[in-house]
Amino acid sequence: MNKPSLSQQIINSLGISLISIGVFTLGINYSLLHDDLENQFQQRIQSLNQTLVFATESLLDINDISIVQRIVQNYATLPEVIEVTILNPDGTIVATAPKELGKKPHSLSHEPINQILKEFNDNSREINFKTTINNQKVIVNILPFSSILFEEFQSRGLAIIIIDLSIMHQEVDQIFLTSSLPMMTGTIIILILIGFLMKKNIIKPLEKLNQAVKECQKIDIFSTPKYLPNQEIYFLATTFQQIFQQRIQIELELKESEKREKKKSQELEKTIQELQITQVQLIETERIAQLNQELLESQSRYQAVVKQTSEGLVLIDANSKQIMEANEAFCHLLNYTQSEIVKLTIYDLSSLNSTETNHLFETLLGKKDNLFLEYILTKKDGSFIETEVNVSLINYRHKNIFCLSVRDIAERKLTEKLLHYQAFYDSLTNIPNRAFLNTKINEILDQSKENSLLFAVMFMDLDRFKVINDTLGHNIGDQLLKSCAQRIKNCLEKEDIIARWGGDEFIIIIPNFDNLEKVTQIANEILAIVKTPFQIENHQFYISSSIGIALYPQDGHNQDTLIKNADIALYQAKDKGRNNYQFYRPQMNEEASELLLLESYLHQALANNELLLYYQPQINLNTGKIYGLEALIRWKHPELGLISPAKFIPLAEETGLIVYIGEWVLKTACAQNKAWQKAGLPPVKISVNISPLQFQQTNLLEIINNILVETELESHWLELEITESSLMHNIEFAISLLGNIVKIGVNISMDDFGTGYSSLSYLKKFPFNTIKIDQSFVRDLKENSPDLGIIEAVVALGRNFNLNVIAEGVEKEYQLNILKKIGCHLIQGYLFSKPLPLEEATKFLEMNHKSSFITNI
């Protein structure tokens, strides 16, 4: 393949270059045209959008939605607008076009728009972004109302406007084609002309030159070729010779010029060095003047600050201890004048003697560092003042000077004492608190260990204090605690410690005693002083206390163990009837651990279906039939067997589990009573005990109603047994709750009547259907006994108030005869039946249905 000639290469290169320039020019032109039209397009759309927002916002202010819809529809008729939607701040659609009013526009389901709307907030401004909807490229404008007029605003709504980008692209293409056609035609004509001129003026001479070179190659190098002056080779040779001569001339001139410039540069460098020296001298002079000015200003500021500062400042000569200068604050602090203070030395002001003062300042000289200390100064009148002093050593004119910054800290000291008191003393009783005790008991432990001493820890609380607090209010309870704390404190010696542990609990430390008589004597004195009546406002209180005692070292070697064991002993004192003290014994810990284990088992009892109900019949002596059954809970543990209610019920009440257990008992008893009725047995009342804690539930009425609905038991076949302690907490609440329970048809029985504060007022206030005589009266019932009179009175009360009276604990025949004689015909006790498990209770009901149990009544 032949290599292209030089002329062809030139023509090809030139053509490609011109075409590339033409294409590049067209591309630049298209890009500029596109950007310009897009800016115009965006400005036009933005102007239209702002107009739409202003109009819509005004109409929304007057709540003219119909005109808003009409404006939106007119706006959507613009060729570039695809869809317009107006939203309230809560996202509801006010108007949309071309969609129907109230329908969700297609755009709102589009994910990018949805995402932007989620992130949009009241502080957002207009948002523009490009996206694709239904394979169509669009611009989405989101405008908040009020955002155009105000810098800070609260949006009253949003406008979502979707613009078709293809409209703009069509306009760009049309304008580009219209403007580019003449340009392309002109470019082609120019290319033809350039090609023609290049061939005539460049390519043909180059071809001749090329031909001449080829001819020269054929001639002998020693012969001189003969060319005419008008030939290209002659012209080219002559031109090269001229260029070479000019180059030599220029190089010579450049060398001369470099010599001249070098000389000038050296002279200029010398001049610059001289100027620099002069400038440094001027700067140094100016700097000295500036420093002098700054020094004067600094001195003025120093004097102003020293004069105005609230802290006392004083300068003292390190050698003579003479006061050189002091500000107004220091003079005022010690009640001296300026003229008086400069005549004194530090010895005149220090509360220390001269030796101690010298030692203090020598220490500072040795450290050569700031010294912070609390220092007592002497005022002019001889009184002392506590201060905080910051002492620093400065050197002025080769002289050591002490600079003292002095602050009065009397108020701070008072605050520190107050904070210490608040941290370590109980605000109510003004005796030490738990934090103080924790610190002090550790100190006593260390001393006792070091010196082999004994000490006692007493854990004490007030019996039934919660009843007073709940019935008479916390104000009365607080006054009672304050009086009680003061009485206990008066029983103690100076070295003994009393602290409030929390609530009505106190801890007493008896350190360094020789024998137990001192401990028991103090315990007895505390029990006696607490039993003495308290007179608070119009109330007289008779209370008692219980005390548990642990001894160091036999009952523990650390604080936690001693307090824990004293607490265990306290519970033993309560179990033994309260109003006594008990020393800790190791077996108490075992009993406490057993209770803890029992509590753990009790939490699982409901979930594991370990609880069950026994039923004790109540007999009507007049008919010989069953009047009702009392549901009694039992716990059958898989390992421990049948556990007495007396053992786990108090634990359930203490832990709060009694609420869940009580609800289970109520539901189970109602369901079983309904099951007996469905089995064809005669309907009887089922009695269920309600604990005091369960009675305090605000939703108890709702729970009872729901259980009756769920079990389908008619309400009059249910009787709830309430104790007096349940009513004592909040009498108004109890009256309201019992009244609502009676309204739904449920019977109310007052359990253990006569053992508390039972009175006629209770029978009048509360809607009881039944009262139960406590078995403690029946147990010792005999002819002419005091208990007989009480029972006769209760039966008479029941008759007068139209109440049923049930005697509990009937175990002997003679008891039955006496009760029949005084007119008590409802009996419950072992004489007829003990509490029965489900199967035996069912048989008992079936047997009683066939025949009466009691004959010859």
C-alpha positions, 0 to 999 in steps of 0.5 A: 500500500502506497504511503500518502503524499505530503500534500494528502497528509496536509489536506487530511490533517487540515480537514480533520482539524476543521471538522473537529473545530466545527463539531466542538463549536456546535457542541459548545453552542448547543450546551450554551443554548441548552443552559440559557433556555433551561435558566429561562425555563426555570425562571418562568416556572419559578415565577409561575410557581410563586404566583400560584403559591401567593394566590393559593395562600391568600385563598386558604386564609379565607378558606375559599377551596373552590377557587383554589381548585380552579386556579390549580386546574388553570395552572395545570393547562400550561403545556409544561405542567404535568400535575399540581397538588396543594397539601395541608401541613397534616398531608391532606389534599386541598386541591389537585389537577388534573386529578379529581378533588379528594383523590390521591394524585399519582405523584404522591405515590412516587417514592422519591417525592414521598421520601422528600415529603417525609424529611420536609419540615417547617424550616425547609425552603423550596426544593427542586429535583429531577426524577422520572415518573412513568418513564418521563423526565420531570422537574418536581418543585416543592414549595412551602407556603409563606417561605417566600416572604419571611425569613422564619416562618411556619408552613401553612401547607405545601405546593407540589408542581411537576414540570415536563422536561421534554417541552424544554428539550424540544424547544432547545432542539428546534432553536438549535436546528434553526440557528445551526443550519446556516452555520453548518453551510457556511462552515462547508463553504469556508472549508472548500475555500481554505482547501483551494487556497492551501493547494494553490499557495502551500501544497503546490510550492511544497511539491516543487520544493520536494521535487527540487530536493529530489533533483539535488540528491541526484547531483554530485555533492562537489558540484554547485547546482544552478537554480534560478533565484525565483526557484523555491530551493534558492529562496529557501536557502537564502531565507535560512542563511538570513535567519542564521545570521539574525540568530547570531546577532541576537545572541550577541545582543543578549549577552551584552544585555545580560551583562548590563542587567547583572550590573544593575541587579547588583546595584539594586541589591545593594540599594535594597540592603540599605533600605532594609537596614533603614526599615529595621531601624524605623520599625524598631523605633516604632516598636519601642514607642508602641511598647511604651504606649502599651506599658502606659495603657497596661499600667492604667488598666492594672490600676483600674482593675486593682481598684475595681476588683471585688477581691482584696489585693495587697503587695508585700515586700518579701524581705521586710514584710512591709505592705507596699500597696493595697486596693480598696477591697482589701482595705474595706475587708479589714476596715483600714484606710489606704494611708493606714494600711501602708504603714503596717506589715503582714505581722500586724494582720496575720493571726499567726505569730511572727515565727509561723508567718515567716515560715509560711512565706519562706515556704513560698520562697522555696517553692517559687510557685503560687500557694493557695491556703485558707488564712485567718486575718486580723481586722482593725478592731481585733476581730478575725476573718476567714479568708482564702489567699492566693499568694504569688512571688513576683520580681519587680526591679530586681526585688522580690514582692509577695502578691496576695489575692484575698477573698472573704470565705465566711459565707462559703464556709457557712454554705459548706456547713449547710451542705454537709448537714443536708448530706449527713442529717435527716431534714425531717427529724434533724438526726443523722441519716443513712449516709452519716451512719455508713461513714460512722459505723465503719470508723467504729468498726476500725476502732473496735477491731484495733482495740478489741471492743464490743458494740451493738447495732439496734434496728428499730421501727414503729409498730403499725405506723403505716395505719396512722400515716394513711388514715390521718395523713403524712403531716401527722405522721411526720410530726410523730416521727420527729417526736419519737426521734427526739425521745429516742435520742434522749435515752442515749448517751453522748457517744451513742449514735441514732440515725434514721434509716428510712420511713419509720425505721431507725438504727442505733449504735451503742459503741464500746460497752462492757456488758449486755446489761447496758444494751438491754437497759437502753432497749427497754428505755426506748420501748418504754418511752415510745409507749408513752402517749404522744399528743399531736395537734388534737390527737393522742397516740398510743404506739409501740416499737420493735427492736432487733439487736446484732452484736459485734463481733459475734454477729458480723464483722462488717456493716452490711452483715450487722445491719442485716442480722439486726433486721432479721432480729427485728422481724423476729420481735414482730413475730413475737407480738411486737413491743419487744426486742430480740437479739440475733441468733444464727437460726434466725438467718435460716428462718429468713432464708426459708422465707426467702425461698418460700417467696421464690416458690410463691412467685411460681405457684400461680404459673405452675397451678399449685394453688387450689381452693377448699370450701367450708360449708355454712349451715342454716340451723332453721332449715338444716340446709347449706346457706353458703360456702366459704372459698379458702385457698391452699398451696400444694407445693410439689416438694414441700407438700401442703403449705398452711395459709398462715405461712404464705398469706402474710408473705403474699401480702408483703410482696404484693402477690396477694392481688394476683392470688386474690383475683385467681381465687375470685375467678376460680370460686365463681366458675366452680359455683356456676359449675355446681349450678349447671350440674343440677345442685341447688344454688348457694352463695360462695364467699370469697375473702378480699385482702386489704391490698386487693381492696385498695385497687381502683379497678376492683369493681371492674375486675369483679364485673368482668369475672361475673360476666366471664363465668356467667354467675349471677351476682347475688350468688357471690359474697365478698368478705371484707375485714375492718383493716381494709376499710380503715385506709380510706373510709370515703373510698371504701364507702364509694366502692362498696356502694358500687359493688352492692349496686351490681348485686354482689353481697358484702360480709364484714369478716372478724366482726368485734376484733377491731374498732367495730362500731355501730357507725360502720353498720350505718355507713357501709352496705353490709349484708352479713356480719361474721362473729370472729371465732375467738368469741365462739371458742371460749363461749360458755353460759354467763361468760363475757363472750356470750354478752358480746355475741348476743349484742352482735346478733341483736345488732344484726336483727335490728339492721336486717343483717345475716349473722354467721358464727365462725369456729363452732366445734362443740355441741354446747356452743351450737346449743347456746348459739341456737338459744340466743337466735344465731342460726347461721353456723360455720365450723368443724362441728359440721365440716372442716374445709373440703377439697373440691370433690368432697365439697361436691359430695357434701352439696349432693348429700345435703341436697338429698336430706338435711344435716340437722334434725330436731332443730 
